[in-house]
Amino acid sequence: MKKKTLSLVLASAMVLSMTACGGSNDTPATDTAADTETASSAETEAATETAAESQTQEAETGAAEQTETTVEGKIALVTDVGTIDDESFNQATWEGVQQYGDAHGIEYTYYQPTEDSTEERINQIDLAVSEGATVVVLPGYLFGETLSEVQTTYPDVNFIAVDVSESDMTAPIEPNAYACTFSEEQAGYLAGYAAVKDGYTKLGFLGGMAVPAVIRYGYGYVQGINDAAQELGVEVDVKYTYGGQFFGDANITAKMESWYADGTEIVFACGGGIYTSAMEAALNYDGMIIGVDVDQHSVGEGNAYNPVLTSAMKGLTSTVVDKLDACFTGNWSSIGGQIQNLGLADGDYIGLPTDDASWAFKTFTKDEYNTLLEGIKDGSIEISNDTENEPEVGEGVTVSYID
């Protein structure tokens, strides 16, 4: 088990030790003594002025200490079926834990289940709590059933579950837990729209398992492709499939190679490590891919060319940082007991990478991208998040759903 431990920095001697988030530090009380019965009028006035000054100084000191103090605790992350360095979901959430822990001097570590089961996920949480974890981060929908149980087992521990929806849980969420999902359809839409605007007319979608988040990515991708095709008046063909797993293998690579050999120009590889199969096939056939969850531009470096055009991202790292901050600054009550869906209307939780190193588009511009973002934010561009029905497409757009 790999662990990283940081020294816990105490902002002042007045920091209160707490076993869970949601509390705040009390301002020290002020004690003023004055014998008003025996003191002269002048002495009484002086004592009053001294007390007032003392109260003001202590109040200012207390406020400063509350601002600077970090609540004591320990953060643990329990991975899902992927690894901590999967260059996707687990890694992005782990980077949020690292970023917040390093910035605030809070100890953190991670645990990796030995098998894909609720029992083993609970075992790892049991271990984390026994080793002092006061906040546990749970990445992925697989933690729905787990969260439903551990939130009541450990009422003094705070749980932050990323990509867990109400439908994933088997019990109502408790005040010591927070869960969120993302509007992946918006990220998929951005990627599909941008690819067509950049000149791609033969596209593919390779999903991992057909779970709601992956389906939202895929159906948003199709909607973005369709809207760009209608604007440009071009014909577009789309191949669409799920691999049934979140990792690549020889069979999936062979399927992707057949797509590229048949003329597919770019594949949106959406499902953890399954991108490895799409990338291998793309490099063999001079094709391109679209990454997912995080900016995957770097994973394409070191080849004869970088096959990553862009990545459909959701703010995993920033979300974890935001929620940990609410926890450790005494603002847990603002999120505890909630299951939120985070999209562009809520902040910068969705997007494509815009730094120069990752912007590989040839004709699609950042101005066009920003206009697209604003349209989604203000609702003038409507994107369906329906995972039960395949998106409707207009004239000239053909989508082939392949088993």
C-alpha positions in Angstrom: 0.0 0.0 0.0 1.5 3.3 -1.1 1.1 6.2 1.4 2.1 9.8 1.4 2.1 11.6 4.7 2.5 15.3 5.3 3.2 17.0 8.7 0.1 18.6 10.1 0.8 22.3 10.5 -0.9 24.0 13.4 -1.7 27.7 12.7 -1.8 28.5 16.4 -1.9 27.0 19.9 -5.6 27.6 19.9 -6.5 25.2 17.1 -9.1 22.7 18.3 -8.7 19.0 17.5 -11.7 17.7 15.6 -12.5 14.3 14.4 -14.7 15.4 11.6 -15.4 18.5 9.4 -18.2 20.9 9.9 -17.0 22.4 13.1 -15.4 25.8 13.6 -12.9 27.3 16.1 -14.4 29.3 19.0 -13.2 32.8 19.6 -11.5 33.0 23.0 -13.6 34.5 25.7 -12.6 37.9 27.2 -12.1 38.3 31.0 -12.1 41.8 32.5 -11.9 42.4 36.2 -12.8 45.8 37.8 -13.9 46.6 41.3 -16.5 49.3 40.5 -17.5 49.7 44.2 -14.1 50.8 45.4 -12.5 52.4 42.3 -12.6 56.1 41.8 -14.5 57.7 38.9 -11.2 58.1 37.0 -10.1 54.6 37.8 -13.5 53.2 36.6 -13.3 55.2 33.4 -9.7 53.9 32.8 -10.7 50.3 33.5 -13.6 50.6 31.1 -11.4 51.9 28.3 -8.8 49.2 29.0 -11.5 46.5 28.8 -12.8 47.9 25.6 -9.3 47.9 24.0 -8.7 44.4 25.3 -12.0 43.1 23.9 -11.2 44.7 20.5 -7.7 43.3 20.4 -8.8 39.8 21.4 -11.7 39.8 18.9 -9.3 40.8 16.1 -6.8 38.2 17.2 -9.5 35.5 17.4 -10.8 36.4 13.9 -7.3 36.2 12.5 -6.8 32.8 14.1 -10.0 31.5 12.7 -9.1 32.7 9.2 -5.6 31.1 9.3 -6.4 27.9 11.2 -6.7 24.5 9.5 -9.0 22.1 11.2 -7.1 19.0 12.3 -7.9 15.8 10.3 -6.7 13.2 7.8 -7.9 12.6 4.3 -8.2 9.2 2.7 -9.1 8.3 -0.9 -10.3 4.8 -1.8 -9.9 4.0 -5.5 -12.5 2.3 -7.7 -11.5 -0.5 -10.0 -8.8 1.6 -11.6 -5.4 2.6 -10.3 -4.2 5.8 -8.8 -2.1 6.6 -11.9 -4.8 5.7 -14.5 -4.3 9.1 -16.2 -8.1 9.5 -15.8 -10.7 9.4 -13.1 -8.8 8.0 -10.1 -5.7 10.1 -10.8 -7.7 13.3 -11.2 -9.5 12.9 -7.9 -6.3 11.9 -6.2 -4.6 15.0 -7.5 -7.4 17.0 -5.8 -6.6 15.4 -2.5 -2.9 16.0 -3.0 -3.4 19.6 -4.0 -5.6 20.4 -1.0 -3.5 18.4 1.5 -0.2 20.0 0.4 -1.7 23.5 0.4 -3.0 23.2 3.9 -0.6 20.8 5.7 -3.1 18.0 6.0 -2.1 14.4 6.1 -3.5 12.2 3.3 -3.2 8.7 1.8 -5.0 6.3 -0.5 -6.2 2.8 -0.4 -6.8 0.4 -3.3 -9.3 -2.4 -3.0 -8.0 -5.8 -3.9 -11.2 -6.7 -5.8 -14.2 -5.2 -7.4 -16.8 -5.7 -4.7 -18.8 -3.6 -2.2 -17.4 -5.8 0.6 -13.8 -5.0 -0.3 -14.5 -1.3 -0.8 -16.0 -1.2 2.7 -13.0 -3.1 4.1 -10.7 -0.4 2.8 -12.9 2.3 4.3 -12.8 0.4 7.6 -9.0 0.4 7.4 -8.8 4.1 6.5 -11.0 5.1 9.5 -9.1 2.8 11.8 -5.9 4.6 10.7 -7.3 8.0 11.5 -9.1 9.2 8.4 -11.7 11.8 9.2 -12.6 12.6 5.6 -12.9 9.9 2.9 -13.1 10.6 -0.8 -14.8 8.0 -3.0 -14.4 8.3 -6.8 -16.9 6.6 -9.1 -20.5 5.3 -9.3 -19.5 1.9 -7.9 -19.3 3.5 -4.4 -23.1 4.2 -4.3 -24.0 1.1 -2.3 -20.8 1.4 -0.3 -21.6 5.0 0.7 -25.2 4.0 1.6 -23.7 1.8 4.3 -20.6 3.5 5.6 -22.3 6.9 6.1 -24.3 5.5 9.0 -21.5 3.2 10.2 -19.2 6.2 10.7 -21.4 9.2 11.5 -18.4 11.2 12.6 -16.6 10.8 9.3 -17.3 13.0 6.3 -17.6 11.3 2.9 -17.2 13.0 -0.5 -18.4 10.8 -3.3 -17.6 11.9 -6.9 -19.8 10.6 -9.7 -22.3 9.0 -7.4 -26.0 9.8 -8.1 -29.2 9.1 -6.1 -29.9 6.1 -8.3 -26.6 4.6 -7.4 -27.4 4.6 -3.7 -29.5 2.2 -1.8 -30.4 4.6 1.1 -31.0 8.4 1.4 -27.8 10.4 1.8 -26.9 11.4 5.3 -25.7 14.8 6.6 -22.1 13.6 6.9 -22.0 12.7 3.2 -21.9 14.6 0.0 -22.2 13.2 -3.6 -22.1 14.7 -7.0 -22.4 13.9 -10.7 -21.5 15.9 -13.7 -23.2 17.1 -16.9 -21.0 14.8 -19.1 -23.4 15.4 -22.0 -22.1 19.0 -22.1 -18.4 17.9 -22.3 -19.3 15.3 -25.0 -21.2 17.9 -26.9 -18.2 20.3 -26.9 -15.9 17.6 -28.1 -18.2 16.4 -30.9 -19.1 19.9 -32.1 -15.4 21.0 -32.1 -14.2 17.9 -34.0 -16.7 18.5 -36.8 -16.0 22.2 -37.0 -12.3 21.2 -37.3 -13.0 19.2 -40.4 -13.6 15.6 -39.2 -16.5 13.9 -40.9 -15.9 10.2 -40.0 -16.0 9.9 -36.2 -16.2 7.1 -33.6 -17.2 6.7 -30.0 -15.7 4.0 -27.9 -17.3 3.9 -24.4 -16.2 1.7 -21.5 -19.2 0.2 -19.7 -22.6 1.5 -20.6 -23.2 3.3 -17.3 -25.1 6.7 -17.1 -22.0 8.9 -17.1 -20.5 7.2 -20.1 -23.8 7.2 -22.0 -24.2 10.9 -21.2 -20.7 11.6 -22.7 -21.6 9.6 -25.8 -25.0 11.0 -26.4 -23.8 14.5 -25.9 -21.0 13.8 -28.4 -23.5 12.8 -31.0 -25.6 15.9 -30.3 -22.6 18.1 -30.8 -21.6 16.3 -34.0 -25.1 16.7 -35.3 -25.4 20.4 -34.5 -22.1 21.3 -36.1 -22.9 19.2 -39.2 -26.2 21.0 -39.6 -24.5 24.4 -39.3 -21.8 23.5 -41.9 -24.1 21.5 -44.2 -21.8 18.5 -44.3 -22.4 14.7 -44.2 -21.0 12.9 -41.2 -20.8 9.2 -40.3 -20.4 8.0 -36.7 -19.6 4.6 -35.4 -20.7 4.0 -31.8 -19.9 1.1 -29.4 -19.1 0.1 -25.8 -16.2 -2.1 -24.8 -18.0 -3.4 -21.6 -14.9 -2.6 -19.5 -12.7 0.3 -18.4 -9.4 -1.0 -19.8 -8.0 -1.7 -23.2 -7.1 -5.1 -24.5 -6.2 -6.8 -27.8 -9.8 -7.4 -28.9 -10.8 -3.8 -28.4 -7.6 -2.6 -30.2 -8.4 -4.9 -33.1 -11.9 -3.4 -33.3 -10.6 0.1 -33.3 -8.0 -0.8 -36.0 -10.9 -2.0 -38.2 -12.6 1.3 -37.7 -9.5 3.3 -38.7 -8.8 1.0 -41.6 -12.4 1.6 -42.8 -11.9 5.4 -42.8 -12.7 6.5 -39.3 -10.6 9.6 -38.6 -11.1 10.2 -34.9 -12.4 8.2 -31.9 -13.7 9.6 -28.6 -12.3 7.0 -26.1 -14.5 7.3 -23.1 -13.9 5.0 -20.2 -10.8 5.1 -18.0 -7.9 3.0 -19.5 -9.9 1.9 -22.5 -8.3 4.8 -24.3 -5.1 2.7 -24.6 -6.7 0.5 -27.3 -8.0 3.5 -29.2 -4.6 5.2 -29.1 -2.7 2.1 -30.1 -5.0 1.7 -33.1 -4.8 5.4 -34.0 -1.0 5.4 -34.1 -1.0 2.3 -36.3 -3.4 4.0 -38.8 -2.5 7.7 -38.5 -5.7 8.4 -36.7 -6.7 10.7 -33.9 -8.5 10.3 -30.6 -10.4 12.5 -28.1 -9.5 12.0 -24.4 -11.9 12.0 -21.4 -12.3 13.3 -17.9 -8.9 15.0 -17.8 -6.6 16.6 -20.3 -4.9 13.5 -21.9 -2.7 15.5 -24.3 0.4 14.4 -22.3 -0.3 10.7 -22.8 0.1 11.1 -26.6 3.5 12.7 -26.3 6.6 10.8 -27.3 5.1 9.3 -30.4 5.8 10.1 -34.0 2.9 12.5 -33.7 0.5 13.2 -30.8 -2.9 11.6 -31.7 -4.9 13.5 -28.9 -6.9 16.3 -30.6 -8.6 17.4 -27.3 -10.2 16.0 -24.2 -13.8 16.2 -22.9 -13.1 17.1 -19.3 -15.0 17.4 -16.1 -13.6 19.2 -13.1 -12.7 16.3 -10.9 -9.7 17.8 -9.3 -11.3 21.2 -8.7 -14.5 19.6 -7.3 -12.5 17.6 -4.8 -10.6 20.7 -3.7 -13.8 22.7 -3.4 -15.6 20.1 -1.3 -12.5 19.5 1.0 -12.3 23.2 1.6 -15.9 23.3 2.6 -15.1 20.5 5.0 -12.0 21.9 6.6 -13.1 25.5 6.9 -16.2 24.6 8.9 -18.7 25.0 6.0 -19.7 21.4 5.6 -23.3 22.2 6.4 -23.5 24.0 3.1 -23.0 20.8 1.2 -23.6 17.9 3.6 -26.6 15.7 2.8 -26.7 16.8 -0.8 -26.4 15.1 -4.2 -25.6 17.7 -6.8 -25.3 17.7 -10.6 -22.5 20.0 -11.7 -22.5 21.6 -15.1 -21.4 24.8 -16.9 -24.2 26.8 -15.2 -22.6 26.0 -11.8 -19.1 27.0 -12.6 -16.1 25.7 -14.6 -16.9 22.1 -14.0 -17.0 21.1 -17.7 -14.8 22.0 -20.7 -12.1 21.3 -23.2 -8.4 22.1 -22.4 -7.5 25.6 -23.7 -3.9 26.0 -22.9 -1.7 26.3 -26.0 0.1 23.0 -25.6 -3.2 21.0 -25.6 -5.1 23.1 -28.2 -4.5 20.9 -31.3 -7.4 22.2 -33.5 -6.5 23.5 -36.9 -9.6 25.6 -37.8 -11.8 25.5 -34.7 -10.9 28.7 -32.7 -10.9 29.6 -29.0 -13.4 32.4 -29.8 -15.8 29.9 -31.3 -15.2 27.7 -28.3 -16.0 30.5 -25.8 -19.2 31.4 -27.8 -20.2 27.8 -27.5 -19.6 27.8 -23.7 -21.8 30.9 -23.3 -24.6 29.3 -25.3 -24.6 26.3 -23.0 -24.4 28.4 -19.9 -27.3 30.6 -20.8 -29.4 27.8 -22.1 -29.6 28.9 -25.7 -27.9 25.7 -26.7 -30.0 22.8 -25.3 -28.3 19.4 -24.7 -30.4 16.4 -23.6 -29.1 14.3 -20.8 -31.6 11.5 -21.6 -29.7 8.1 -21.3 -32.7 6.0 -22.3 -33.2 7.2 -25.8 -30.6 7.6 -28.6 -30.2 11.2 -29.8 -32.1 12.3 -32.8 -29.9 13.4 -35.7 -30.7 15.5 -38.8 -30.2 15.1 -42.5 -26.7 14.0 -43.5 -25.7 12.5 -40.1 -25.6 8.7 -39.8 -24.9 7.0 -36.5 -24.2 3.2 -36.5 -24.6 1.6 -33.1 -22.4 -1.4 -33.0 -22.5 -4.2 -30.4 
